[in-house]
């Protein structure tokens, strides 16, 4: 359950939810709790301080990895969230990649969070792409600080692994069809 929360939290954080506000269609009680927690976490990282850089200059603190993942599908109001979790990455890193589909099976949100998913001060990299809004963000954070980059969704799909991970979720988890 903790790993599901981290992936959903990444989606909620990128959506900019306020406490008590739904991040996206889904089980009301779960999303309200998650957006409240995410808001506190984002504030503690000082997200409102400083200017974000461009996505083209972003280098992930935790490189992507993707072997031996486990799939889970979570129905939402008007679609589904498909989660692919990896537990044994380099240096003990974990990774959760989620893709949210609308009722037509179109990808509307891609989120990838990897590194120290247990919030113990280790490095964490998160990438979120909101295709419907046309926006994306990438962030590295650790006890030493943070780096934030923002840009267009289309460009973000071609930086690193988003497009490849969406294809892997389609193959391995069934994507929107399951």
Phi, psi and omega in degrees: 000322181302318183291323175300316182299317182297317179295314178296325179295322178298318178297315181295320181297318181291332180283346178072040183287147172264160179305135179083000182257141178288139178281320180198169180303137179168185180303119189303311185294322181294316184290326179296315179296316183294318182292326177296313180295317180298317180302317178297318181295316181296318177300320182292338177274352180071041184301331184279358185260132176085168180261133176289152177267177179283151178300327182297338180261005184277131173239119183294137176291326178247113180293152180292150173215157186199049177247144176062044179280159180241132183264148171210138178246131181240113178296145175232167174291111177092018177165216180200156175246125179250125184247132174240116185250139177235127186257341189234072179267181179303133177066022180084008180295150173241162182214136172235125176242129178233146176232126177259129180249146173276183184295339178273357180087014179272137177291126178246333178216135172242132177223139181221122177231132184211151181120228182276087182281355180260010174053052179253022176092356178282170182292149180218134175242133175228142179226130175226138182232117180255096186294322180297324180270346180075022184235154179215156174216153176224142183215138167251137175216151177197183178294344179272350180141199182213159174228129181237136176228146181224155179182194182282144181299315182301317179293323182294328180297335181261001176263117179076230191246006184307310182297319179293323180290324176299316178296321179295319177297320177300314181290308190279325187249350182090352177052229184286340186282341187276000000 
